[in-house]
């Protein structure tokens, strides 16, 4: 084999194959229902398209932190630290349980006819909470960090920089997540009025609340 001709071509084919394989695996993970998708749907049901966007940006910010941690090797440290992993796991699980309980409480208030806050300052605070809800849901889940430290490097072909290739794969995962959330927000825009009706919103809060509590218990005890 002439290395100057076939060698480089085979070298780049390995990378293209790795990118294709990683994209398919990432797409399946992104589409798999989880806490991230639930909080975005919760944001859409509570505050419409704007709420979904804010929550999505929070989730993406959390994912960005985990990608950087994976590139820098911080996720590997978390994986090796049993105490740190368990603490973050319990804190993240408790946060999801609290978030689910708040969602169920909100549903009960709507059903009981309790009016929501009319104070603009309170509403503005609620808008800020949307971003941090998405961010904390993601950043307090150590399984995301472990997934990145095990998934991303596993697709790096021999001969390529692990650091830069891991970063590239992380950006691909972020891009796929962005597209998925953008599709959810756009779809919600078409049915926004329907989602904002009290009966439908109560149904979404009911499902999201119990699901978040379930995810939280599973995360903390698994």
N, C-alpha and C positions, 0 to 999 in steps of 0.2 A: 504494500500500500504506500502510495506517495503521501507522506505526512503533510507536505505543503498544500496538497489539494484535498485529499479525502480526510486527513486527520482533523483539520479545523472544522470541516463540515460536520463530521461525526460529533465533534466537541460541542458545536452549537445545537445539533439535533438533540443531544442529551438535555440541554437546557430547555429547549422548546417543549420536549416531552415532559420534563419536570414541571414547567409552568402549566401545561395543559392538565396534568394530573392533579396538581395543587389546586387549580381553579375549580375543577369538578368536585374535589373533596371539600373545598371551602364553601362552594355553593350549596352543597347538601347540609353543611353545618349551619350556614346562615338561614336556610329555609326551615331548619328544624325548630319547632316551637320551643321557646324558653323564656326566662324572665325578661330578657331584653325586648323581645317582641311583645310580651304582655304589657310592659310599662308604656311602650309606644302606643299600643291600642288603648290603654287606659287614658293616656294623654289626649288621644284623638276623641275619645268618648266624652271626656270632661271639658275640654277647651277647644274642640274642633281642630282644624288644620294647624293653627298656630301652636296649639298644645302638642300636637304630634311632632311638629318640627323641632320645638324646644327640647322635648324628651329625646328625640332622635339625635340631636346634636350632643346632648349629654352622654348618651351611650357611645357615640363615635369618639368623644373626648376620652372616655374611659378606655375604649379599645386602643386608642392611640398611646395612652400611657402604658398599657400592657405590651404593645408592640415594641415600644422603646425599651421597656424592661427586658423583653426577650432578646433584643439586639445587644443590650449591655450585659446580659447574663444575670440580671437581677432575679428573673423568674427561676433560674436554676438554684439560686441561693434559697429562695422560698421553698422550692421543692425539697431541698436538703434539710431545711429547718422544720422539724416536726412540730415544735411548739408554735413557731410563727404561722405555719400553715393552719394548724388547728384553731388558733386564736382568730385569724382572719376568716376562717370558715364559719366559726360560731357567730362572729360579729355580722358577717354577711347574711347568714341564715336568719338571725334575729331581725336584721333590717328588713328582709323580705317578708317575714311574718308580720312585723309592725305595719309595713306598707299594705299588705293584704288586709289586715284588720282595719286600717284606716279606710280602705276602699269599701269594705263591707259596711263600716259605720256610715260612710257617705251615702251608700245605697239605702240603708235603713232610714237616714234622715230625709232623703228624697221621698221614700215611701210614706213616711209619717207627715210629709208636708212641711218640714222644717225649712225655712228660707235660707238660702246661702248668704255669704257675706256681701253687703252692699257697699262697704267702705272701699274706695278706690285704692287706698294704700294696702289694704289686705289683699285685694285682687292683684295688685302689682307684685306683692310678695309671693302670691300663688304662681304668678308667671315665672318668677325666678326659681321657685321650687321645682317647676317642671324640668328645667335643665339639670338641676342637682339630683333629682330623682333618677333620671337616666344615668347620670355619671356615677352615683353611688351604687346603683344596682349592678353596674358592670365592674367598678373598681373594687368592690367588696366581695367579689366572687373569685376566690383564688384558683378555681378550676379553669378560668379563662387564661390566667397566667401559665398554669401548667400545660394547658392545651397548646399555647403558643410555643413554649420551650420544647415540647415533644413533637408538635406537628410541623412547624416551620423548618427547623434544621433537618428533619427527616427527608425533605424533598430537595435538599441542596445537592447537586451533582458533584462528583469528584472533580477536583481541580478548580472549583469556583470559590470565591471568598465567602466564607460562612456568614460574616457580618453583613456584607452588602446584599447578598442573596436573601438572607433572612429578612432584611429590611424591605427588599423588593416584594417578597411574598406577603409580608405584613401589609404593605400598601395595597396589594391586590385584594386581600381580605377586607380591608377598610373600604375599598372601592365597591366591592360586591355588597357589603352591608349598607353602604350609602344608597346604592341603586335599589336595594330591597326596601329600605325605609322610605325612599322617595316614591316608590310604587304604592306603598301603603298610604302615604299622605295624599297622593294624587287620587287614589281610589276613594279615600275617605272624603275628599272634596266633592266627589260626585254624589255621595250618599250622606253628606254631612248633616243635612236636615233630618234625615231618617235616624242617624246615630244620636242626634241631640234630643229626640223625643224621650220623655221621661221613662216610658216602659222599656224601650230598647236600651237606654243608658243604664237603667237598673239591672237589666239582664247582663250587659257587658261587665258592669261592676261586680255582679254576683260571681260570674265565671272567673274574672280576673282576680278578684279577692281571694277566693278559695284556691285558685291555682298558685297565686303568689305565696300564700300560707303553706301550701304543699311543697313548693319548691324550696322555701325557707327551711322547713323542717327536714327535708331531705338533705339539703346542703349542710345543715348544722350537725346532723346525726350520722350521715353516711360515712 
